[in-house]
Amino acid sequence: QVQLVESGGGLVQAGGSLRLSCAASGSIFSINGMGWYLQAPGKQRELVATIGRGSNTNYADSVKGRFTISRDNAKNTVYLQMNSLKPEDTAVYYCNAIIAGWNYWGQGTQVTVSS
């Protein structure tokens, strides 16, 4: 069984920064892609950023230049450094990992950016 545990969410003022972390544990041989998604109230879950095992990255246009995704393969952990936060970044952020062809999700962490 695989678990993804997120941390690092919270309340921050516009222009501030937060760093999210997501650690995978359980029966893991190798993690392929990892990523972060967000879901705002009343909206569908959408991509924020993904990172491959070889550290190739992909970002939503709305976060390019502000957010940075990284991973530590030895720790089975993915990070999301969020800078220059805006009120429209407010959402629940979910960690995702693809392991042996299966999609796993974290429980979500709330990020709230006040104006």
C-alpha positions as CSV (number, residue, x, y, z in Angstrom):
1,Q,0.0,0.0,0.0
2,V,1.3,3.4,-0.9
3,Q,0.6,6.7,1.0
4,L,1.3,10.2,0.0
5,V,1.5,12.7,2.9
6,E,1.6,16.4,2.1
7,S,2.7,19.3,4.3
8,G,3.5,23.0,4.1
9,G,0.2,24.6,3.3
10,G,-1.2,27.5,5.2
11,L,-2.2,31.2,5.1
12,V,0.1,33.8,3.5
13,Q,-0.2,37.3,2.2
14,A,-0.1,38.1,-1.4
15,G,3.5,38.3,-2.6
16,G,4.6,35.8,0.0
17,S,6.0,32.3,-0.3
18,L,5.2,28.7,0.8
19,R,6.9,25.4,0.3
20,L,4.9,22.3,-0.1
21,S,6.3,18.8,0.5
22,C,4.9,15.4,-0.3
23,A,6.5,12.2,0.9
24,A,5.6,8.8,-0.5
25,S,5.8,5.7,1.7
26,G,4.8,2.0,1.5
27,S,5.5,-0.6,-1.1
28,I,7.5,1.5,-3.5
29,F,10.1,0.1,-5.9
30,S,10.3,3.1,-8.2
31,I,8.3,6.3,-8.7
32,N,7.9,7.6,-12.2
33,G,6.2,11.0,-12.5
34,M,5.3,13.1,-9.5
35,G,3.3,16.3,-9.5
36,W,1.1,18.9,-7.9
37,Y,-2.5,19.7,-8.8
38,L,-4.9,22.3,-7.3
39,Q,-8.6,22.4,-6.9
40,A,-10.3,25.7,-6.1
41,P,-13.9,25.7,-4.7
42,G,-16.5,24.8,-7.3
43,K,-13.8,24.0,-9.9
44,Q,-12.1,20.9,-11.4
45,R,-8.7,19.7,-10.3
46,E,-6.0,21.1,-12.5
47,L,-2.4,20.7,-13.2
48,V,0.2,22.9,-11.4
49,A,3.4,21.2,-12.2
50,T,4.9,17.8,-12.9
51,I,8.4,16.3,-12.7
52,G,9.7,13.1,-14.3
53,R,12.2,10.7,-12.7
54,G,14.9,12.4,-14.8
55,S,13.8,15.7,-13.4
56,N,12.2,17.0,-16.6
57,T,9.5,19.5,-15.6
58,N,6.2,20.9,-16.9
59,Y,4.3,23.9,-15.5
60,A,0.9,25.4,-15.9
61,D,1.2,28.8,-17.6
62,S,-0.3,30.5,-14.6
63,V,2.6,29.5,-12.3
64,K,5.6,29.7,-14.7
65,G,8.4,31.9,-13.2
66,R,6.8,31.8,-9.8
67,F,6.6,28.1,-8.8
68,T,9.4,25.5,-8.8
69,I,8.9,21.8,-8.6
70,S,11.7,19.5,-7.5
71,R,12.1,15.9,-6.1
72,D,14.5,13.9,-4.0
73,N,14.4,10.3,-5.3
74,A,16.3,9.0,-2.3
75,K,13.5,10.3,0.0
76,N,10.6,9.6,-2.4
77,T,9.6,13.2,-1.9
78,V,8.4,16.0,-4.2
79,Y,8.5,19.7,-3.4
80,L,6.7,22.8,-4.7
81,Q,8.3,26.1,-3.9
82,M,5.7,28.8,-4.4
83,N,6.9,32.4,-4.7
84,S,5.0,35.7,-5.5
85,L,1.8,34.1,-4.4
86,K,-1.5,35.6,-5.6
87,P,-5.0,35.4,-4.2
88,E,-6.0,33.4,-7.2
89,D,-3.5,30.7,-6.1
90,T,-5.9,29.9,-3.2
91,A,-6.9,26.2,-3.5
92,V,-6.4,22.8,-2.0
93,Y,-3.1,21.4,-3.4
94,Y,-2.8,17.7,-4.1
95,C,0.3,15.6,-4.6
96,N,0.3,13.0,-7.3
97,A,2.7,10.1,-7.9
98,I,2.7,7.4,-10.7
99,I,4.0,4.1,-9.3
100,A,4.0,0.9,-11.3
101,G,1.4,2.4,-13.6
102,W,-1.0,3.4,-10.8
103,N,-2.0,6.9,-9.9
104,Y,-1.8,7.8,-6.2
105,W,-3.0,11.0,-4.6
106,G,-2.4,12.8,-1.3
107,Q,-5.1,14.0,1.0
108,G,-4.6,17.6,0.0
109,T,-3.2,20.7,1.8
110,Q,-5.0,24.1,1.9
111,V,-3.2,27.1,0.6
112,T,-4.9,30.4,1.2
113,V,-3.4,33.7,-0.1
114,S,-4.9,36.9,1.3
115,S,-4.9,40.2,-0.6
